[in-house]
Amino acid sequence: MIEIIFQNKQDAWNLYQHLITRLASCQEANSILLNEGRNRVLIPSQLYAGEMLKEIKLGFYDFITKTKRDDWFRTILIESYYYTDIEEQDQIVDIIYSVLEGNRKELVPFMEGFDEDALIKKAIDEIFNEKISFSFDSFVLFRLKVFVDQLSRWVEIAIDEYKMEQEYQVFVHTLRDFLAGRKQQMTHLYLIIDENMTFYNPFFIEMKRSELFKTIDRKLLVNHPVYVDSATIAPLLSMAPKRIYLYTDEPHQPLVRTIINIFEERVKICPISDFSSDKLNFLSEDSENIR
């Protein structure tokens, strides 16, 4: 009989559940036990062979990556950074998992250079192949130290990103409030964003940079000098158009997302290829009206 000893009874129960789930199709699963004190998982020696051992290792791996990793993230947040609010913890941990799942490519370079799976599986193989009873907490302290240290670095990166996102949200709400109190200077305008940014007034006449600069409410640049882009955001806020027709082939780029976040339903996104036809249709309709 091999024993895995835990300081925390909940950890013992969670591992037990992971192992039972992994071996659910095998009758031998019933031979895995919790001791009476519920702080030790007992695995019969006969399960230490072939596919059974493989499934036990996978169950142990699942326990570390699906249960304990999340616990460690939250412990680091509380003990090292004093984030005790569950909602804040959730948002920071979500950022980490989002990067690990490949959904935040801009942060991937900061979390590369570490093969999490290989390290954990190697440590598991070593401890189980020794066929000895062991303390889970000692296993983590000595065999997963590099992994746990890496989790701390991931948390630090995620906290920085979280703080930036919080600042960004405050910035967006502040500019929405400014927009709500701003009198409409133009019914609508057209904006092309590709390598450059080009504004057009409601008559599809290009607005030169000098003209745009004259529209800017100076209070914007005085109150928000760091965050407000004087080339795009400031003119848009100052003109406060009821409708913005934004032509771009990259709708997910940061500037476009910011315009959408500030102006919300006022923005209509179109592919750049639509601009010429929209302009032609307007000119045709204008010619008909003149006639």
N, C-alpha and C positions, 0 to 999 in steps of 0.2 A: 504494500500500500504506500503510495506517495502522497504526502501532505503539502498543500500550499497554504501557508499561514499568513493571516491578515491582522493588522491592528484594528482595521475598521470592518465591522460585521457587514455593513452594507456592501462593501467591496467583495467580500466573500460570497454574498448572495448574488451579486451581479455576475461574477465569474461563473458561479454554478449555473445560472440561467443561460449564459452564453454557451457553456459546454453542453448542457442538456439540449439546447436548440440545435447545435451542430450535429449531435449524435441522435437526433430525434427518430431517425429511421432505423436505428440499431437497438436491439433488445438490451445490449450491454450498457446503454445509457443509464439504466436504472441502478447500475452499480456505482455510479458516481454519487458521492454523499456529502452532506454538510455534517460536521460533528455537532454534538449536543450544544456546545457553546456558540455555534454558528459563526466561528471565526476561522475555520479551516475547511478547505475543500479536499476531499479524500478521493484519490483516483487509484483504482486497483491496478496492480502491476500488469495484469493480463491485457490491459488496454494499451500498453506501451509497445504496440507492434503494428506494422503495416499501415493500412488506411485509418485504423482507429487513432494511432498516434498522430497521423497527419491532421485528422479532424480536431483532435484536442489542441494541437498547436494553432490551428486556424481559429478555434474558439477563443483561445488565449489572446491571439492577435486582435480579434474583433473586440474583445473586452478592453484592450489597451487603446485601440484607435477610435472606438465608437462610444466608450463610456469614460475611461480614465483621462484621455486626452482633453476632453471637454472639462472634466473636473480640474485638471491641472491648469488649463487656461484661466478658469475662474479663481482658482487659488492664487495664481500669480497676480491677477488683476486686483484682488482684495489685499493680499499681503505686501505686494511691492508698489502698487499704484493707488491703493485705497478706493478702488471702484467697488462700492458695496451695493449700488443700485442694480437690481436684476436687469432692468430694461437697458441700461447702459452696457452692462456686461454682454447682453444678447447682441447688441449692435456691434460691439467690438469683435466678439467671437465670430459673428456673421461675416465680418470683413475678412478675417483669416480664412474661413472656409471658402469664401468666394474666390480668394486668390488661389487656394489649393485646387479648386475645381476649374481654374482657368478662366474665370469671368472678369478678372481685373488684371488685364495684361500689363498695365502700366506699373503694377506693384510686383509682378513676377520676378524681375531681376533682383529685387531686394530679398527674396525668399528662396533664391536658387542656391545651388552648391551643397545640397544636403539630401541624401537619399534616405528618406524616412523609412520606407518599407524595408529596404535592405538591412538597415541597422536593427530595426525591431525584430525582424525575422531571424537574423543571425543570433541575437541575444536569446530568443526563444529556443532556437535549435540547440544552442549550447547548454542551456539550463535543463531542458527536457532530456537531452541525450545523456546527461550525467546521471539520470534516474535517481535523484535524491530529493528528499523533502527540503523545501526552502521557504524563506520569508519573502513574500511579495515586496514588502517595503525595502528590504535589503537588495532584492533584484533590481528595483527601480534606482536605488541610490548608487549602486556600483555598475550595473550593466546597461542602464538606460540614461546615465548621467548626461551624455552628449545630446541625447534626444531631448531631455527635459530642459537643458540649457538652450537648445534651439527654440523650444517653445517660448521661452522668455524673450528671445530676440524677435520672434514673430509677433508676440503681444505688443512689444514696444513699437514695431512698425505699424501695427493695426491701430494703436492709440494715436499715433501721429496722424494717421489718415482720418480717424474718427474726429479728432479736434479740427482738422481742416474742413471736414464736411459740416461740422457744427458751425464754424465760422462762415462757411459758404451759405448755409441756410439762413443765418442772421442777415448776411449781405443781401440775399434774394428778397427776404421779407421786408427789409428796409427800403429797397428799391421799388417793391410792389406798393408800399405805402406812399412813396413819393409819386409814383405813377397815378395812384388813385386820386391824389389831390392836384394833379396837373391838368390844366385845361388843354383840350385837344387842339393842336396847331395844324393838323393835316388829317384829312379823312382816311387816307391810306397811302402807302408807298410800296415800292418794290426794292428788294435787296438781293443782290447776288453775292454769295460767298463761295469762292473757290480758292485760288492762290491769293487773290486780292478780294477786297470788299467794294462793291459799287452800289451806290444808292440811286434810285430813280424816283422822281416825284409822281403824282397821280397821272401825269400826262406822258409818262415814259421818257421824260427828259432827265439826263444824267445830272446829279447834284454834285458839284465839284467840292473838294475838300474845304475850300475857303467858305463856301456857302453853308456847308454842314457846321463848320466851326462857329459861325455866327448864330446858329440855332441853339447852341449849348447854353443851358442854364448854369451860370457860374457856381451856384450853390452846390451843384453836384460834385464839381471838382474840388471845391473847398472842403466839403463835409466828408467826401469819400475819395481822396486823392489816390490812394493805393489801389482800390478795387475797381473803380469805374474806368472802363476802356473809353478814352476820349474819341477814338476813331469810329466806334460802333455803338456801344451801349449808351454813352452820353447823348449823342444826337437822337437816338431812338426814344430815350426817355424824355428828352426835351421837346421833341415834336409830338410825342404821345399819340401816334396815329391810332385810329380805331381798328385798322386792319394792316397787317404786315404780310406781304407776299414774299416769302423767303425762298429763294432758289439755291439749292445746293445738292451735290451728289454725295455728301457726307453728313447726313442728318444727326449722326451720333457724336460729332466732334464737339469739344467742350464749349466753344463759343456759341454754336447753334443750340446746344442744350441749355445754356444760360439764358439766351434770348427767349426760348420756349418757357423756361421756368419763371421768368419775370413777367412776360406778356401773356402767357397762358393761351386762352382761347382766341386772342387777337391774331395769333400767328397761323399762317397756312404754309405748310412746307410743300415745295414743288421741286421736281428735278430741273436742273439747269437747262436741259433740252426744251422745256416748256416755255422758257422766257421769250424766245424769238416768235413763237406762234401766238403767245398772249399779246405781245406788242403789236404784231401784225393785225390781230383781231381788233384790238383797240383802235388802231389807225384806220382800219376799214370802217368800223362803226362811226368813228369821228368824221370820216369823209362823207358817209351817208347822211349824218346829221347836218353837215354844212350844206349839202344839196337840198 
